[in-house]
Amino acid sequence: MSRLTGTNFPMRDARDRVVGSLPLVLNESVPNMAFAAAVRSPVPHALIRSIDAQPAREMPGVVAVLTGEDLAAHSAINPLYGGQRDDQPIVAIGKVRYAGEIVALVVAESPDIAAEAVAWVDVEYDELPFVVDPVEAMADGAPVIHDEWPDNDSGTWKLRHGDIETGWAMSDRIYEDTYVSPPASHVPMEPHVALATFDEAAGLDVLTASQAPYMVHKALTRIFDLPAEKVRVRTLNLGGAYGSKGGVKLEPLVAYAAWVTRRRVKMTLTRPEVFLTTGKHSAHVTIKTGVTNDGTIVARQVRATFNAGAYAASSPVGAGQAMTRAPGPYRIPHVWVDSTARYTNSVPTGPFRGAMTSQVCWAYESQLDDIAVDLGIDPVKLRAKNLLREGDVFATGEALHDVHFTELLDDVAHAIEWDEEPAPRSGTVVRGKGVALMIKSTLTPSRSEARLRLTTDGRLTLLSSSVEMGQGAASTLMQIAADATGIPTELIDAPFPDTAVTPFDMVTASSRTTFSMGVAVKDAAVNLRAQLDDLLVELLEVDRADLHHEGGAAGIKGTAPMIGYGEVLRRAELAELSGEGTFQSSEGMSTLDRETGQGRASVHWHEGAVGVEVEVDLETGRIDVLRCHGAAFAGSVVNPLRVKQQNEGNMIFGLGPALFEELTYDAGQVVNPNLSDYMIPSILDIPQRLTSSAVESDLEDADVHGVGEMTVPPLAPAIANAVFRATGARIKDLPMTPERVLRALEDTRAEEGTR
């Protein structure tokens, strides 16, 4: 059988996706199902004075109305959960910390009845001072979001590499700027949805649209004090996620409703509620860089402040991940980074495609073009001079290997014809080109387990808890399994993740699945083949070296016939054969020195670059991206077509946060939680020329590198740099709306007028 790795193997469920028959939790229904709807706080910070739910409880068709007071009365339930701190109540208990927080849950016989009953729950609040800006949340006297953390600190990290004062002394020129990234929303097509059943004998069963079934499983066992075997978490395909369905979201809520009512309870968020559930960390990043006159970067100091929102979720470690990425993909001897996430009275935040990288990349890649212009050095050449190379020591103190930033830079510069002047335009429209690069760690440490089960019909079942959410993970893992076992893909099945059936996986996130679960699948295949070979040696009475495998069958080299694997099991009187495999990375964020940030932060590093050409209308401030090329380091490529699709999908996704996506607050409330006022990219926003490339490793045993995010972070600074080259105006606040472009143009003209 010819190898599938390196070929354009199609997604197994492609037809179902096209015709709309893909299994989704959103479309699931079971008998005797009740429906939940939330009563949410309209104020950002308040004590709950009283809740009168009696009128709602008396409505026909209402099964129950559950409040924080009810929750606190159940001594058997731990009411708090969280990603890295258990700080979020299932339902608000005594206090609300952001506008949109759930203060009561209505369970009813139909969605309509539940929605109507929500309006009949009367809540009175004693409002408190609020803060939605993370920088303001650090100030003395700022409102305290959680009494346990009076300084609103959700996670603070320090990186100290070299000596920063020595770096400043070495510098001929020093630059300092602040860049702002706003909050944003993931906007997956499928909203958050979960369905829970509780039975005294069987325990808790939750079907959920989640990227992390085992994280959910762990949380539910703790919340309800149940043995692991009494909690089952399942998922199907996800209709998009981009980080929004990582961690624990609706599951404790629907599980609690099912536990109380002993009914099957389903909850599906409305689109406005999705906006109020999780989002991207906004950030203020101040970056100070010292260089010599020949363009050598000798010092960099970064102070990054992220908005955790009302609850910690992933922020405690997320701030540390940002710390490791803030120096950028450059060789800098003296680096100091202070990275912190702060509680505020705003929507809780979490991973967002390019997580905790886009915000710092926006700063270091924007500033580098300003430095290039001031030094009179071509921006591409300035980057090339300072880029990390094979064996260089990164700011975390670890030596980097399989480093390809130079090739990525060359790829994007060539693709946009960097050395050619943009075609001149008449009137008020000007053109410019820009490039940017990024470096990103992958989730470390982490663990993935796989099991391959061969049965007497010759079919192979691939059991893993990696979640399919449009990225093609299931099909890619089938490719890997087919190559590793010799069994054709048409004989391979891959059921959906189910904690009662499929083995452990940490989370489908951080572009880690093809790498980490791929290693586990290969390991399981080696285990399975070894067992098969043991059986064949006994059955055929030959040495292991004389065996030949092909197409799900085996025999003796140079002879016929071959014996199908299913027949091998039947002759050995076995019902099935299983091979298990594991990936486990060590070290990582939890092992870094908390005073210096030194250590091994990542099992490997992701590398990406983007080059763009834009048009800017000087009268309207409108930016049009004419061509865009993204390049990612992919290591050993499993599926070239999927790499291309991911790279180009990344850039389309990234256009939104770069040009128009922003979650807007007024008086502590989100004012645009809908798709009328919150703009996302459409087909009309796609550049005229959108292309991509993948740089592969030269190493024979190279890792597979995920590419699900690599061209998101560099896109915004590449566009900003192109605008800067076209107009001389530097935009430091995202998104780059026409209004901000015009303001930057006015500021540039005013500055030039004072010279």
Secondary structure, DSSP 8 states (H G I E B T S, - for coil): ----TTS----TTHHHHHHT---BGGG---TTEEEEEEEE-SSSSEEEEEEE-HHHHTSTTEEEEEEHHHHHH-TTS--EE-SSS--EESS--SEE-STT-EEEEEEESSHHHHHHHHTT-EEEEEE------HHHHTSTT---SBTTBTT-EEEEEEEEES-HHHHHHH-SEEEEEEEEE-------SS--EEEEEEETTTEEEEEE--S-HHHHHHHHHHHTT--GGGEEEE--B-S--TTTTSS-SSHHHHHHHHHHH-SEEEEE--HHHHHTT-B---EEEEEEEEE-TTS-EEEEEEEEEEEEESS-TTHHHHHHHHHHHTT-SB--SEEEEEEEEEE-SS--B---SSTTTHHHHHHHHHHHHHHHHHHT--HHHHHHHHB--TT-B-TTS-B--S--HHHHHHHHHHHTTTTS------TTEEEEEEEEEEEEE---S-EEEEEEEEETTS-EEEE-----SSS-HHHHHHHHHHHHH---GGGEE----BTTTS--B--S-TT-HHHHHHHHHHHHHHHHHHHHHHHHHHHHT--GGGEEEETTEEEETT-S--EEHHHHHHHTT-SEEEEEEEEE--SSGGGS-TTT--S---SSEEEEEEEEEEEEETTT--EEEEEEEEEEEEES-S-HHHHHHHHHHHHHHHHHHHHT----EETTEES--STTTS----GGGS-SEEEEEEEE---TT--B---SSTTSTTHHHHHHHHHHHHHS----BSS--HHHHHHHHHHHHHHHHT-
